[in-house]
Amino acid sequence: MKLNRLELDFFRNYSHVEATFHPRVNLIYGDNAQGKTNLLEAIAYLSSARSHRARYDRELIMLNEPQGYIKGEVDSRERTFILEAKLNRGKTRQLWSNGLRLKTAGELAGILTTVLFCPEDLYLIREGASARRRFLDGAICQLRPRYAQALAEYNRLYEHKTRILRDWQENPSLLDTLDDFNLRMAQFGARIIHYRAHFVRRLGEQAPAIHADFSGGREQLGLRYETVSTVQDPLGSVQDIFESLLKHQESHRRAELDSRQCLSGPHKDDLVVELDGQSAKQFGSQGQTRTAALSLKLAQREIFQQETGEWPVLLLDDVLSELDGKRQSFVLNRIQGGQVFITCCEPEKLDGLERGKSFQIQGGTILSQRSV
């Protein structure tokens, strides 16, 4: 799997740019705030129609422009795909694959899979549960179209239910619709828990070995999926999870009405990371938690390769500069095979990197493209 070509119009600070890429290593360098991360963000957007930095698509469009555009040529599954995304300020985005309009972002699943690793991910273990949910959601959405659809619908229902709980005392008639929203949230929530639990199981098969290799066998990494208390077996059937969610909703009904908050559902789930049986978030050192985060990301890459038979496109956004020499070497040794994009400010620090192509970025413009 590889991205051959990318074209941008009015995306972030790029008014227009076209670039062709090397099938292995692509080094993107330049000073800070010139557009290096924006380039990787555009690539990642083509894989899932989501940005890791923006909540709304309008944030991706160049200031004072009505639209932004991303187009990529991708070799995947022994075919060539032309993926396009038109971002509209104030309107719904439009997605195409080989000229066919896509109804949902989930239809992008499996065409271009990417693993993005940025400096913020090094704090994945120490952050709140929402960061780890985003990690799980971003990974699963690229592999499972039904998961992406279920997640989008659950989030829509969650927003509606939140408004009901917030306003019901001023408008009691809103409670007439609460049971229907609870039922549908339990239906979609059960699918979300099912997919997340099985993906965490796959992570648990890959990440501990990577972490053990990195730590020289001195530490044992453990992963556990934590969801609502009534779900005894997250790996069980969707029907069993659904029934358990209904029980949890009923037991929390009064508390939700009193607090005016949605307290029941997978929007509170967490991926618990442990080192030698203890919470990595509470007891792990900075070095240990960084190593654990690296292991999760590299495990994600392994799972994608197993699922699709092809290495995903790896996007390393200035992450190597945040690592010590040992961790840099470990990451570089682990990314043999597949296409890689690496951003940095000082390319000479990566002189030992495999040969490929380099791109100098300045002010939303590619000043040079050359083989290295």
KOLGU-160389 format. One line per field, with one value per residue (C-alpha): residue number from 1; x, y, z; residue in three letters. Coordinates in steps of 0.05 Angstrom, whole numbers, m for minus. Layout:
k <- c(NUM ...)
xx <- c(X ...)
yy <- c(Y ...)
zz <- c(Z ...)
r <- c(Ala ...)
This chain:
k <- c(1 2 3 4 5 6 7 8 9 10 11 12 13 14 15 16 17 18 19 20 21 22 23 24 25 26 27 28 29 30 31 32 33 34 35 36 37 38 39 40 41 42 43 44 45 46 47 48 49 50 51 52 53 54 55 56 57 58 59 60 61 62 63 64 65 66 67 68 69 70 71 72 73 74 75 76 77 78 79 80 81 82 83 84 85 86 87 88 89 90 91 92 93 94 95 96 97 98 99 100 101 102 103 104 105 106 107 108 109 110 111 112 113 114 115 116 117 118 119 120 121 122 123 124 125 126 127 128 129 130 131 132 133 134 135 136 137 138 139 140 141 142 143 144 145 146 147 148 149 150 151 152 153 154 155 156 157 158 159 160 161 162 163 164 165 166 167 168 169 170 171 172 173 174 175 176 177 178 179 180 181 182 183 184 185 186 187 188 189 190 191 192 193 194 195 196 197 198 199 200 201 202 203 204 205 206 207 208 209 210 211 212 213 214 215 216 217 218 219 220 221 222 223 224 225 226 227 228 229 230 231 232 233 234 235 236 237 238 239 240 241 242 243 244 245 246 247 248 249 250 251 252 253 254 255 256 257 258 259 260 261 262 263 264 265 266 267 268 269 270 271 272 273 274 275 276 277 278 279 280 281 282 283 284 285 286 287 288 289 290 291 292 293 294 295 296 297 298 299 300 301 302 303 304 305 306 307 308 309 310 311 312 313 314 315 316 317 318 319 320 321 322 323 324 325 326 327 328 329 330 331 332 333 334 335 336 337 338 339 340 341 342 343 344 345 346 347 348 349 350 351 352 353 354 355 356 357 358 359 360 361 362 363 364 365 366 367 368 369 370 371 372)
xx <- c(0 28 8 37 12 m22 m56 m82 m122 m136 m120 m92 m35 m30 m64 m42 9 24 74 94 123 175 147 192 218 194 230 192 234 233 226 169 99 113 63 99 46 m9 17 13 m55 m81 m54 m86 m152 m157 m155 m213 m242 m220 m167 m125 m121 m188 m258 m292 m274 m280 m217 m179 m198 m152 m176 m225 m235 m302 m274 m214 m194 m152 m136 m92 m71 m64 m40 m78 m106 m72 m112 m102 m152 m163 m189 m219 m246 m280 m286 m341 m347 m416 m436 m426 m361 m361 m319 m303 m266 m249 m302 m358 m389 m385 m445 m405 m333 m336 m331 m259 m241 m186 m167 m113 m95 m48 m14 0 49 58 91 25 19 78 32 m23 m15 m14 m74 m147 m189 m215 m145 m142 m214 m193 m134 m180 m233 m184 m153 m217 m252 m198 m210 m285 m335 m392 m355 m346 m421 m440 m394 m421 m493 m477 m444 m505 m552 m507 m512 m588 m593 m546 m593 m653 m620 m596 m664 m716 m732 m750 m786 m811 m842 m771 m771 m823 m766 m714 m730 m724 m656 m634 m655 m618 m556 m554 m560 m503 m463 m464 m431 m379 m360 m357 m309 m266 m259 m237 m187 m158 m151 m111 m68 m56 m28 22 41 70 122 142 148 188 236 244 255 302 251 252 179 114 60 m13 m75 m147 m211 m254 m327 m393 m398 m457 m420 m387 m356 m340 m317 m386 m444 m471 m540 m513 m476 m540 m580 m526 m526 m601 m593 m538 m581 m640 m597 m569 m633 m646 m573 m574 m636 m609 m540 m566 m510 m506 m471 m483 m450 m384 m367 m335 m294 m219 m159 m122 m47 m7 67 84 12 10 m24 25 m12 m4 63 101 160 161 207 164 100 133 157 86 57 108 89 15 28 75 25 m29 16 26 m49 m63 m12 m44 m113 m99 m38 m3 37 m2 28 67 65 118 105 168 164 237 262 223 258 326 376 355 282 297 337 283 229 272 290 216 191 226 176 120 118 139 132 177 176 233 268 339 344 418 401 369 429 425 355 341 345 282 258 261 215 233 172 167 104 57 101 146 211 245 233 294 318 365)
yy <- c(0 68 139 157 228 283 347 401 464 514 462 495 540 507 547 494 439 376 323 253 207 151 81 76 137 208 260 326 381 455 505 503 528 521 465 399 373 399 354 292 314 315 245 218 252 210 147 162 231 252 301 287 362 392 377 409 405 481 487 453 504 562 627 667 609 574 505 461 400 338 287 226 169 105 35 m14 m85 m92 m33 41 87 161 188 258 300 367 407 459 515 509 449 374 349 306 243 203 139 130 181 149 191 157 160 154 160 86 68 92 35 m10 33 76 56 101 100 170 182 253 281 285 209 201 225 176 136 195 231 220 163 205 204 129 123 168 121 60 95 122 53 13 62 49 m26 m34 8 m15 11 79 82 58 109 166 147 138 206 238 204 223 297 293 257 308 364 327 318 390 420 372 411 473 430 365 340 324 263 231 216 194 120 117 150 103 43 65 86 16 m15 24 25 m51 m54 m3 m42 m107 m78 m42 m104 m147 m95 m89 m165 m159 m104 m150 m202 m154 m97 m136 m171 m104 m73 m132 m127 m52 m59 m118 m164 m124 m101 m136 m95 m111 m83 m85 m57 m22 m9 m2 m45 m87 m114 m176 m199 m145 m200 m232 m226 m158 m180 m196 m129 m93 m123 m105 m33 m28 m51 0 56 38 38 106 139 179 201 224 265 297 313 330 289 225 177 110 84 70 144 134 71 66 26 9 1 m36 m48 m109 m109 m36 23 55 120 124 90 91 137 184 137 77 110 134 64 37 89 70 m3 11 50 m3 m57 m19 m21 m97 m108 m67 m108 m173 m150 m122 m161 m95 m48 15 82 106 180 202 275 303 247 225 291 278 211 193 156 87 98 130 69 22 57 61 m13 m31 5 m36 m48 m3 71 121 197 231 305 341 408 384 328 317 285 228 214 140 134 91 126 156 226 292 352 421 459 534 576 524 513 455 489 426 352 308 237 225)
zz <- c(0 m19 m35 m103 m110 m70 m92 m45 m57 m1 52 115 91 22 m33 m83 m82 m121 m100 m121 m68 m60 m45 17 54 45 88 96 127 141 198 247 226 151 136 148 196 150 94 139 164 92 79 142 124 61 102 149 134 203 228 290 303 283 307 247 174 166 208 152 99 84 116 73 24 16 0 9 m33 m23 m77 m72 m118 m77 m95 m51 m57 m126 m152 m161 m126 m135 m69 m65 m9 m19 45 46 97 129 86 88 59 m4 m13 m77 m94 m167 m185 m146 m91 m23 23 88 111 130 57 58 105 79 18 49 120 158 226 250 306 332 395 432 425 472 527 507 571 618 588 604 578 519 487 489 462 404 391 390 348 297 287 283 236 184 186 199 160 205 266 235 220 290 322 281 298 372 376 343 392 450 431 427 494 526 504 532 600 601 585 612 675 634 582 615 549 525 571 525 476 527 526 450 452 508 466 404 443 474 405 375 439 441 372 393 456 416 364 415 459 401 377 447 447 383 414 473 425 393 439 498 454 424 493 519 461 473 549 542 575 639 637 621 587 600 567 591 563 615 600 638 700 678 616 645 579 528 481 484 435 415 441 510 512 490 546 596 572 581 654 665 635 680 743 725 701 764 770 697 707 771 743 673 643 603 652 618 555 519 515 583 565 574 551 616 606 660 671 713 738 760 726 677 683 758 769 703 693 633 596 611 588 524 510 523 475 422 431 421 357 329 348 310 249 257 262 200 162 185 168 98 77 64 108 125 107 169 186 236 252 285 335 329 355 419 431 458 414 439 424 357 336 361 320 257 262 270 208 155 99 76 58 111 116 167 185 218 223 213 161 173 240 201 156 173 145 85 18 m12 m29 9 7 33 58 67 77 48 m13 m32 m49 m73 m86 m95 m87 m29)
r <- c(Met Lys Leu Asn Arg Leu Glu Leu Asp Phe Phe Arg Asn Tyr Ser His Val Glu Ala Thr Phe His Pro Arg Val Asn Leu Ile Tyr Gly Asp Asn Ala Gln Gly Lys Thr Asn Leu Leu Glu Ala Ile Ala Tyr Leu Ser Ser Ala Arg Ser His Arg Ala Arg Tyr Asp Arg Glu Leu Ile Met Leu Asn Glu Pro Gln Gly Tyr Ile Lys Gly Glu Val Asp Ser Arg Glu Arg Thr Phe Ile Leu Glu Ala Lys Leu Asn Arg Gly Lys Thr Arg Gln Leu Trp Ser Asn Gly Leu Arg Leu Lys Thr Ala Gly Glu Leu Ala Gly Ile Leu Thr Thr Val Leu Phe Cys Pro Glu Asp Leu Tyr Leu Ile Arg Glu Gly Ala Ser Ala Arg Arg Arg Phe Leu Asp Gly Ala Ile Cys Gln Leu Arg Pro Arg Tyr Ala Gln Ala Leu Ala Glu Tyr Asn Arg Leu Tyr Glu His Lys Thr Arg Ile Leu Arg Asp Trp Gln Glu Asn Pro Ser Leu Leu Asp Thr Leu Asp Asp Phe Asn Leu Arg Met Ala Gln Phe Gly Ala Arg Ile Ile His Tyr Arg Ala His Phe Val Arg Arg Leu Gly Glu Gln Ala Pro Ala Ile His Ala Asp Phe Ser Gly Gly Arg Glu Gln Leu Gly Leu Arg Tyr Glu Thr Val Ser Thr Val Gln Asp Pro Leu Gly Ser Val Gln Asp Ile Phe Glu Ser Leu Leu Lys His Gln Glu Ser His Arg Arg Ala Glu Leu Asp Ser Arg Gln Cys Leu Ser Gly Pro His Lys Asp Asp Leu Val Val Glu Leu Asp Gly Gln Ser Ala Lys Gln Phe Gly Ser Gln Gly Gln Thr Arg Thr Ala Ala Leu Ser Leu Lys Leu Ala Gln Arg Glu Ile Phe Gln Gln Glu Thr Gly Glu Trp Pro Val Leu Leu Leu Asp Asp Val Leu Ser Glu Leu Asp Gly Lys Arg Gln Ser Phe Val Leu Asn Arg Ile Gln Gly Gly Gln Val Phe Ile Thr Cys Cys Glu Pro Glu Lys Leu Asp Gly Leu Glu Arg Gly Lys Ser Phe Gln Ile Gln Gly Gly Thr Ile Leu Ser Gln Arg Ser Val)
